[in-house]
Amino acid sequence: MDRQTPSLGRLIGVSALVCSPATGILLALVLTGEANPATALPAIGAIIGLTALLIRSFLGDLSLVILRMRIMTSESIEADRMEEGGPLPRLDVAQRILTAANALDRTWRKRHKVLRDQVWSDGQVLNNLPDPLLMIGTDAIVTRANEAARVLFNREPAGQEITSFLRDPNVLDTIESVLTTEESRQATWIMPGTVEREFEVRATRLPTKGVDGSLALLTLHDITALRRLEQMRADFVANASHELRTPLSSLIGFTETLAGSAKDDPEAREAFLAIMLEQAQRMQRLIEDLLSLSRIEMEEHSPPNDPVEVVRVLESVRKFLDIKARDKSMEIRIESDAALPPAIGDGDQLSQIFQNLMDNAIKYGRPGTPVMVGVALCDRGPPAMPAALRAPCLKVSVRDQGEGIGKEHLPRLTERFYRVDKARSRAMGGTGLGLAIVKHVVARHRGALTIESKQGEGTTISVFLPLHGAKRMGAVNAAE
Ligand code: ADP
């Protein structure tokens, strides 16, 4: 027999019991002759029948309550069975309601924990986003902010009016318009300070009002570096054209003079031709440097793999520059540790950067002083280096005894066309691209570059190169 079916007999028995006072009175009236049995007996039957129907319907409602609770607690198999016209609960419904209520409680507790965990992890994601983020509610009050926003504004923005720390009228207009018109908009914000920062501000209307009253989301994306890069590109084009235009104008000028007034002046012709050759060579050097810079930049993402005997490369560069050094009564001296392991690199590019460094040391060194080139194995790269050279590496230093470089210039020396003294650099045949090339080659080698200089004493530029076979990490540049 089904455990949950109250039999018809049991149902009628229970109904008779419930109706016993009424049926007892009716029976007593029949027995005393006060009531007609023909009407009283059907009335008793009807009372018991109706009561049975009421009890059954009441149990049906209870079964529905339990069914709903079970659906909510995912006891769906049992629930389905009951929904498909399954058996009605027995009279131990109280016990069953209690069980279902407990299951419901357990389910809600589980769901609450899942939701709480989800909210926590969403909060973590929000907090760890690199861009500052603010949620805005009615009256432009900040309802929530992430860590990046707290750092940017140096305070807790939540609970404050946005106007108290972001006063740009453009941005405030944007926020107001998003709060009133329900459209998403964006604006640019320049953050004042010793170093101005530029942000792209995006205000996005939320699809529904948040539980904390948030209506819109405000994200601030720092575009300072991007703008600087754009500016650098524009400056580069302007500088490169200027550097090329100067010798070109000089060539055109001298050609015109030679074709005109100095046509029959052999002395002037000789002097002009020498200048023209010099200008043409300057243009050639500039074009070569520009081309190698763009080539190196294109390859920068793929580090070289070959083993390079650095001392051998330095020796061949020294031979090449010996005459130039002797012209200034200078000498290039290479001092190296014995039996050095090979560095990892591109021989041609390393030769080019050592040439640039030694050439600068000759150009800017004091006549009669030596250019010292040291090669040594060191335990690790320079101190401020992130990860890159925290392993034994090769250090190549080029030291001169020139005038040195002022501290304020050091961070900018590796920028293209940056020169401490433009006229002097040009007079010496410099293009202003030598150290920029060094920086990019070093970056491609996942190495490091340091520039130390003392005015009046001289300059030492060092290149740190990973050893062949050592583990690779990131590229770094100490000069920046
Ligand atoms: P340039 O072709 O002008 O030498 P670089 O890029 O090689 O260009 O160097 C940039 C600037 O750095 C130079 O114009 C010069 O002012 C300065 N500089 C580079 N090396 C030295 C050095 N060894 N001593 C003094 N100044 C130097």
Residues whose N, C-alpha, C, O or C-beta is under 5 A from the ligand:
A	BS01	ADP	N360 A361 Y364 G402 G404 I405 L413 Y418 R419 V420 D421 S425 G430 T431 G432 L433 G434 L435 A436 T459
